[in-house]
Structure formats: structure tokens, C-alpha cells
Amino acid sequence: MSSALLIDIGSTYTKVACFDLERAELLARSQACTTVREDVNLGLQQALENIPGWQQADYRLACSSAAGGLKIAAIGLVPGLTAEAARRAALGAGSRVVKTCSYELTEADIAELEDLAADIILLAGGTDGGNQEIILHNARLLADSKIEDPILVAGNRSAADRVAELLDKGKKEFYLTENVMPELEKLNIEPARERIREIFLERIVKARGLDRVTELIDEVVMPTPAAVLRAAEILARGTSEKEGWGELMVVDIGGATTDVHSAAAGTPTRSGVSQRGLEEPFLKRTVEGDLGIRYCASDLFQAVKPNRWQQLYQSFYEKDLELQQLEDYVNKICQQTEYLPVSQEETELENMLGREAVRLATSRHAGSLRTIYTPRGASFIQEGKDLTGIKKVIGTGGIVVHNKNPELVLAGVLQENQLEEEKLTPLAPDFYLDDDYLLAAAGLLAEVEADAALRILQKYLKEIDQGEKN
């Protein structure tokens, strides 16, 4: 029997799953509290106690988001172009973007970057052969700073040698890769994503003490969000042996963030529509740090107008909402982040928070369509991805996995539930649940056994019987 032991070392829990690869069968699953502050092996060993015969697994691989995950500061030239390209490269590599800077860095920016202590500084700026002055200015300030984080240079190749000289003179640890935007509005983020992953494995895994798990397993392969994105990719595209599901989305509603992953081209689906703006990657991940339903629930509460909360509650439960009820609950879960609803009323409030987190996160992830009027009549301009044709949306996170009505929350992705009609979110997808939390595990497995990973995903992701969509 060929088997795989797949581990996700999270900030709170270490989750372990063991699979029979020939039968694409989940043999055992376990979790324990992550013990990264002491010795990460302690929590891992506790989780492994419930996995019989794990030592005989042919593959023993891990991903990690422990100790805050992979944190990157992205620096570019123009906010909507090279700075955005750098941000997308960082997010696609499975990181959390803690700061994005544009134009010339200031002394205040440098001071903030020094205090942030990001894991990687991603320095971009200028198309190839274009503006060199700003990336050189920024490299000079970084070289003279107290920053000790590794710097990944992914900007104008015409300036790369001079940037390297400046950083070397400043005794900075730096790496060079291809420009994230070699031509105007044309993305080239894969080289940067791959280099970020290499730096993660070479430097950050060791710095976090995560390399100690190699006493028990083979290696830590990638950050957890990158594993989830890899799972979305293989599920959508399939393999040479097995057909995938086609274009899809993954929505992960967590306590600190709500993440949306899309595996879709996102090109216009209507005739007469022109696409503008920065090129969209097939694999896209966005992270909304103000839409978590615990640590930043107060930000989510403030992001939605009071009458919207009241209308939503009335439409869901056919009764009036006292806004103070919701505000009191939000204050409670912000202060007690481990708290779970204990009454029907609290469950109803929780569902509303989840629904709006999904709606807002999807709205920000998807593109939009706007109408412009010319002497020849109306024209339509698309910016971002058109996701209206997405047929499958996969939900993960406790609020949907442990929910009697998960479709109530996931229906926030639907275009009919957006407040802005021009948003290009899904029209009528089927909903699925990752109720065994296997997306990250399958993404890991896809690195070594892609066919088995796809079979496992298609077998264990469960379709929700939606009945009448909300």
C-alpha cells in the first residue's frame, strides 16, 4: 500500500491526515495544539499518536502558517501597476502582505519597515528598460537601513546590477529574480513566487524552528496558503490522467482573515466588453485582513451599514434586529477569540457576520464592469476577473464546516447578493465543503502524486444540497 502523511502546522492547530494513495482513501485524521514557541515537535507528536503506522508512509510532507505565517512587504513604483504586481506575487506565494509601498520610499516608510520585521522585502519597480531612478532610490534607502530581512529584487532588469551593488554594499541579504511586470500591464509573477518559496524553505523554516520537524518527517514544502492555492489549481485543471472540475473558487472564512482563491481565466464572457488594467493571473489569491470573524470582527461590523445588517437579519429570520445585540456580540468575540455561539440567537448573528465577510471578500476579489458613453453609444469596460461563469465554489473554515446551513454563508459570493450590480461574482455555482480540512493536504500531495491528490479532492469535497438558494 502506498501512503502519504500530510501535515499542516497552523498558528493554532497542527493538523495531520494519512491517505492510502492507491484507493484515494483517508485512513486517519488528527490534530493537536501547535507548540511552535516550545518545540514544534511536541504538538506534532501529540497529533501523530492518533495516526497508526504513520512511520511507514511513503511521503511525509508538511506546510506551515505557524508564527504568523509568511509575512512580506511589497514595494513597487505605481500603486496599480508594479506595486500591485509585487503584491500579487507575494499573495500567490502564500504570504500575508503586511505593507505595500509605492513611488519613492520615505524615511517614515523605512522606519515602519524596520518595525514590521517582515520575513521578506519584495522590491519591484519599473518595466524592463523603463524608470530606473525610483527602484535605485528605494534600494539605496534599504541598503542604508537597519532592515535585516532578505530582499527579493524583482524589478526593472536594466537596473538590477546597480540595485545589487547598492544592497551588497549595505551588507544586505538579497536575491535577484525576473521582473514581476516586464511590460506595461503584463504580469510575470511565477519566478518571484518560486523564489519566495525557496527563501521560505531555505531561511524562514529554519528561523521559525520548523526545521525540527524533519526529525519526524521528510520536509516542510511550502506555506499553507500556497498549498491551498495549489489544490485549487489541480482541482480546476486536472492532470494528464484525470479531468479536473474546471474553473472554480475557494472561500476560506477565518478568525483573522477571509481569503478568496480563484482558478479561472476571468476574461470577458459578454460580447462587446473590453478589458482594461493589470493582467489577471489564472491563479489568484486575495486576503482581507479586515474581514475575519474574530480578531477583526469589529472592522467587519463597521464596514457594513447599520440598515444593511437589519435588512439582512429580517430577510433571513423574519424578525427585527436590535443593532446593539450584534455590536455586543462582536465585542465579545473580538475579546474572546476562541468563543463559539451557544444559543440560537448567537448562531444567527454569527451567520450574518460570515455572510457579509464572504460577500465583501468576493466583491474585492472579483472584477467589475462599467459603462462609458461615447459619441458612438455605450461601451463596456471590464477591470479585474469576470467570475460570473464559475460553476463550483468550495467553502472552508469553521463557520461553514460546522454550520447546519452553510449555503446561507456561502451565498454571499452570488452576484444577486452583491450591493453593486456591476460586480462580476458568480451567478449560479454549486457549493462544496472541505469539511475534513483537506485542501492544504491535497496541495502538498500534488507536489509528488498529482493524480492521487485530484482523486482525493474529488472524492472528499462534499456538495451542499442547496435547495432554494439564499
Residue pairs with C-beta under 8 A, 6 or more apart in sequence:
1 20
1 22
2 20
2 21
2 22
2 58
3 18
3 19
3 20
3 21
3 27
3 56
3 57
3 58
3 59
4 18
4 19
4 21
4 57
4 58
4 59
4 60
4 61
4 445
4 448
4 449
4 452
5 16
5 17
5 18
5 51
5 54
5 57
5 59
5 60
5 61
5 217
6 16
6 17
6 18
6 19
6 59
6 61
6 62
6 440
6 441
6 442
6 444
6 445
7 14
7 15
7 16
7 17
7 44
7 47
7 60
7 61
7 62
7 63
7 213
7 217
8 14
8 15
8 16
8 62
8 63
8 64
8 65
8 224
8 227
8 437
8 440
8 441
9 34
9 36
9 40
9 43
9 44
9 62
9 63
9 64
9 65
9 66
9 210
9 213
9 220
9 224
10 34
10 64
10 65
10 66
10 224
11 34
11 36
11 65
11 66
11 67
11 68
11 69
12 33
12 34
13 31
13 32
13 33
13 34
14 31
14 32
14 33
14 34
14 35
14 40
14 43
14 44
14 47
15 29
15 30
15 31
15 47
15 437
15 440
15 441
16 29
16 30
16 31
16 44
16 47
16 48
16 51
16 54
17 26
17 28
17 29
17 436
17 438
17 441
18 26
18 27
18 28
18 29
18 51
18 53
18 54
18 57
19 25
19 26
19 27
19 441
19 445
19 452
19 456
20 27
21 58
21 445
21 449
21 452
24 452
24 455
24 456
24 459
26 436
26 438
26 456
26 460
27 51
28 50
28 51
28 52
29 436
30 47
30 48
30 49
30 50
30 51
31 47
32 43
32 44
32 46
32 47
33 43
33 46
34 40
34 43
34 66
35 41
35 42
35 43
36 43
36 66
36 67
36 208
36 209
36 210
39 209
39 212
40 66
40 209
40 210
40 212
40 213
41 212
41 213
41 215
41 216
44 213
44 216
44 217
45 216
48 54
48 216
54 60
59 218
59 445
59 448
59 449
60 216
60 217
60 218
61 217
61 218
61 219
61 220
61 221
61 444
61 445
61 447
61 448
62 210
62 213
62 217
62 219
62 220
62 221
62 444
63 220
63 221
63 222
63 223
63 224
63 226
63 227
63 440
63 443
63 444
64 205
64 208
64 210
64 220
64 223
64 224
65 223
65 224
65 225
66 208
66 210
67 208
68 96
69 94
69 95
69 96
69 223
69 224
69 225
70 93
70 94
70 95
70 96
70 119
70 120
70 196
70 200
70 204
70 223
71 95
71 96
71 98
71 116
71 117
71 118
71 119
71 120
72 90
72 93
72 95
72 96
72 97
72 98
72 118
72 119
72 120
72 121
72 122
72 196
73 97
73 98
73 99
73 100
73 101
73 113
73 116
73 118
73 120
73 121
73 122
73 149
74 83
74 86
74 87
74 89
74 90
74 97
74 99
74 100
74 101
74 122
74 124
75 83
75 86
75 100
75 101
75 102
75 105
75 121
75 122
75 123
75 124
75 125
75 138
76 82
76 83
76 84
76 85
76 86
76 87
76 100
76 101
76 102
76 124
76 125
76 155
76 180
77 83
77 102
77 103
77 124
77 125
77 126
77 131
77 134
77 135
77 155
78 102
78 103
79 100
79 102
80 277
80 278
81 181
81 184
81 185
81 278
82 124
82 125
82 126
82 127
82 155
82 180
82 181
83 100
83 101
83 102
83 124
84 278
85 124
85 180
85 181
85 187
85 189
85 278
86 100
86 122
86 123
86 124
86 154
86 180
86 192
87 97
87 100
88 180
88 187
88 189
88 281
88 284
89 122
89 124
89 154
89 180
89 189
89 192
89 193
89 196
90 97
90 120
90 122
90 192
90 196
91 97
91 285
91 286
91 287
92 189
92 193
92 226
92 229
92 281
92 283
92 284
92 285
93 192
93 193
93 196
93 197
93 200
93 223
93 226
94 197
94 200
94 222
94 223
94 224
94 225
94 226
94 227
94 228
94 229
94 285
95 119
95 120
95 196
95 223
95 225
96 257
96 287
96 289
97 287
98 116
98 118
99 112
99 113
99 116
99 118
101 109
101 113
101 138
103 134
104 134
104 137
104 138
105 137
105 138
105 141
105 142
107 141
109 141
110 141
110 142
110 145
110 147
113 121
113 142
113 145
113 147
114 145
114 146
114 147
117 149
118 149
119 149
119 150
119 200
119 204
120 149
120 150
120 151
120 152
120 196
120 199
120 204
121 142
121 147
121 149
121 150
121 151
121 152
122 152
122 154
122 192
122 196
123 135
123 138
123 139
123 142
123 151
123 152
123 153
123 154
123 155
123 163
124 135
124 154
124 155
124 179
124 180
124 181
125 131
125 134
125 135
125 138
125 155
125 156
126 132
126 134
126 135
126 155
126 156
126 158
126 159
126 179
127 156
127 179
127 181
127 182
127 183
127 184
128 156
128 157
128 158
128 179
128 182
128 183
129 156
129 158
130 156
130 158
131 156
132 156
132 158
132 159
132 162
135 155
135 156
135 159
135 163
136 159
136 162
136 163
136 166
139 153
139 162
139 163
139 166
139 167
140 166
142 151
142 167
142 170
142 172
143 166
143 167
143 169
143 170
143 172
144 170
145 170
147 172
148 173
149 173
150 173
150 174
150 175
150 199
150 203
151 167
151 172
151 173
151 174
151 175
152 174
152 175
152 177
152 192
152 195
152 196
152 199
153 160
153 163
153 164
153 167
153 174
153 175
153 176
153 177
154 177
154 178
154 179
154 180
154 191
154 192
154 195
155 163
155 179
155 180
156 179
157 178
157 179
157 182
160 176
164 174
164 176
167 174
168 174
175 195
175 199
177 191
177 192
177 194
177 195
178 188
178 191
178 192
179 188
180 187
180 188
180 189
180 192
181 187
181 188
181 278
182 188
185 277
185 278
185 279
186 279
187 278
187 279
187 280
187 281
189 281
197 222
197 223
197 226
200 222
200 223
201 219
201 220
201 221
201 222
205 211
205 220
210 220
211 220
213 220
214 220
221 227
221 444
221 447
222 230
222 443
222 444
222 447
224 440
225 259
225 285
225 287
226 443
227 439
227 440
227 441
227 443
227 444
228 250
228 252
228 259
228 261
228 439
228 440
228 443
229 261
229 283
229 285
229 443
230 443
230 444
230 446
230 447
231 250
231 439
231 440
231 442
231 443
231 446
231 453
231 457
232 248
232 249
232 250
232 261
232 262
232 263
232 283
232 394
232 439
232 443
233 263
233 282
233 283
233 446
234 244
234 442
234 443
234 446
234 450
234 453
234 454
234 457
235 244
235 245
235 248
235 263
235 394
235 442
235 454
235 457
235 458
235 461
236 244
236 245
236 246
236 247
236 248
236 263
236 264
237 244
237 263
238 244
238 245
238 454
239 450
239 451
239 454
241 451
242 451
242 454
242 455
244 454
245 391
245 392
245 458
246 391
246 392
247 262
247 263
247 264
247 265
247 389
247 390
247 391
248 262
248 263
248 264
248 390
248 391
248 392
248 393
248 394
249 260
249 261
249 262
249 263
249 264
249 362
249 387
249 390
249 392
249 393
249 394
249 413
249 426
249 429
250 259
250 260
250 261
250 262
250 393
250 394
250 395
250 396
250 434
250 439
251 258
251 259
251 260
251 261
251 358
251 361
251 362
251 393
251 394
251 395
251 396
251 397
251 410
251 413
252 258
252 259
252 260
252 261
252 395
252 396
252 397
253 293
253 354
253 357
253 358
253 395
253 396
253 397
253 398
253 399
253 400
253 409
254 292
254 293
254 294
254 397
255 292
255 293
255 294
255 295
255 337
256 289
256 292
256 294
256 295
256 296
257 287
257 288
257 289
257 291
257 292
258 287
258 288
258 291
258 292
258 293
258 357
258 358
258 360
258 361
259 285
259 286
259 287
259 288
259 361
260 285
260 286
260 288
260 361
260 362
260 364
260 365
261 283
261 284
261 285
262 283
262 284
262 365
262 366
262 385
262 387
262 390
263 282
263 283
264 282
264 385
264 387
264 390
265 280
265 282
265 385
266 280
266 282
266 284
266 367
266 384
266 385
266 386
266 387
267 275
267 386
268 274
268 275
268 382
268 386
269 386
269 388
269 389
270 369
270 380
272 379
272 380
273 369
273 380
273 381
273 382
274 379
274 380
274 381
274 382
275 381
275 382
275 383
276 381
276 382
276 383
277 383
277 384
280 367
280 384
280 385
284 365
284 385
286 361
286 364
286 365
288 357
288 360
288 361
288 364
289 296
290 296
290 299
290 300
290 303
291 299
291 300
291 303
291 357
291 360
291 361
292 300
292 357
293 300
293 333
293 350
293 353
293 354
293 357
293 399
294 333
294 334
294 337
295 334
295 337
296 334
297 330
297 333
297 334
297 353
298 330
298 331
298 334
300 330
300 353
300 356
300 357
300 360
301 309
301 326
301 327
301 330
301 353
303 356
303 360
304 356
304 360
306 323
308 356
308 419
309 321
309 323
309 326
309 352
309 356
310 320
310 321
310 323
312 352
312 355
312 356
313 319
313 320
313 321
313 348
313 352
314 320
314 321
316 348
316 351
316 352
316 408
316 470
317 348
325 345
325 349
326 349
326 352
329 346
329 349
329 350
330 353
332 339
333 339
341 347
341 349
341 350
350 399
351 399
351 403
351 405
351 408
351 409
354 399
354 400
354 403
354 409
354 412
355 408
355 409
355 411
355 412
356 412
357 412
358 409
358 410
358 411
358 412
358 413
359 412
359 413
359 417
359 418
359 419
360 412
362 412
362 413
362 418
362 425
362 426
363 418
363 419
363 420
363 423
363 425
365 385
365 387
366 384
366 385
366 386
366 387
366 423
366 424
366 425
367 382
367 383
367 384
367 385
367 386
367 387
367 423
367 424
368 382
368 383
368 384
368 420
368 422
368 423
368 424
369 380
369 381
369 382
369 386
369 422
369 424
370 380
370 381
370 383
370 422
371 378
371 379
371 380
371 381
372 378
372 379
372 380
372 381
373 379
382 424
384 424
385 424
386 424
387 424
387 425
387 426
388 415
388 424
388 425
388 426
388 427
389 426
389 427
390 426
390 429
391 429
391 430
392 429
392 430
392 432
393 410
393 413
393 426
393 429
393 430
393 431
393 432
394 431
394 432
394 433
394 434
394 439
394 461
395 401
395 406
395 409
395 410
395 431
395 432
395 433
395 434
396 433
396 434
396 437
396 439
399 409
400 406
400 409
400 410
400 433
401 433
401 434
401 435
401 437
403 409
406 431
406 433
406 464
407 431
407 464
407 466
407 469
407 470
408 470
410 431
410 464
411 417
411 431
411 469
411 470
413 425
413 426
413 429
414 425
414 426
414 427
414 428
414 429
414 469
415 423
415 424
415 425
415 426
415 427
416 427
417 470
418 425
428 469
430 463
430 464
430 466
431 463
431 464
431 466
432 461
432 462
432 463
432 464
433 461
433 462
433 464
434 460
434 461
435 462
436 460
438 456
438 457
438 460
438 461
439 457
442 453
442 454
442 456
442 457
443 453
445 452
445 453
445 456
446 453
446 454
